[in-house]
Amino acid sequence: MEEVTTEMIERALDQMTKEELNELTKHAYRRLVELGTSESNLAEIRAKYGLNEKGGLYD
């Protein structure tokens, strides 16, 4: 199995549609919530990356 590199991940992200990126960010955000990330940290993450309340780039 091929080792995944940062460059490979960046290329894959560059090829994703806006909808795919939105779903990926929402999934990652939900995972942070599941892991017990504090609301203040979640708010900082949303502000830093311009995410909405659901953790997506847009609804």
C-alpha positions in Angstrom: 0.0 0.0 0.0 1.3 3.4 -1.0 2.3 5.9 1.8 0.1 9.0 1.8 2.1 12.2 1.8 1.1 15.8 2.6 1.6 16.7 -1.1 -0.9 13.9 -2.1 -3.5 15.2 0.4 -3.0 18.8 -0.8 -3.6 17.6 -4.5 -6.7 15.7 -3.5 -8.1 18.8 -1.6 -7.4 21.0 -4.6 -9.5 18.7 -6.8 -12.5 18.7 -4.5 -15.6 20.6 -5.3 -17.0 23.3 -2.9 -19.7 20.8 -1.8 -17.2 18.1 -1.1 -15.0 20.5 0.9 -18.1 21.7 2.8 -19.0 18.1 3.8 -15.4 17.3 4.8 -15.2 20.4 7.1 -18.5 19.6 8.6 -17.4 16.0 9.3 -14.2 17.2 10.9 -16.0 19.7 13.0 -18.6 17.1 14.2 -15.6 14.9 15.1 -14.2 17.7 17.3 -17.5 18.0 19.0 -17.7 14.2 19.6 -14.2 14.3 21.1 -15.4 16.9 23.7 -13.7 20.0 22.3 -14.9 23.0 24.5 -17.3 25.5 23.1 -14.8 28.3 23.4 -12.3 26.3 21.3 -14.9 25.4 18.8 -15.8 29.1 18.5 -12.1 30.0 17.9 -11.9 27.4 15.2 -15.1 28.7 13.5 -13.7 32.2 13.6 -10.2 31.3 12.4 -11.4 29.3 9.4 -14.6 31.2 8.7 -17.0 28.3 9.4 -20.7 28.5 10.2 -22.3 27.1 13.4 -22.4 23.6 11.9 -18.7 23.7 11.1 -19.3 24.1 7.3 -18.0 26.6 4.9 -21.7 27.4 4.0 -25.1 25.8 4.4 
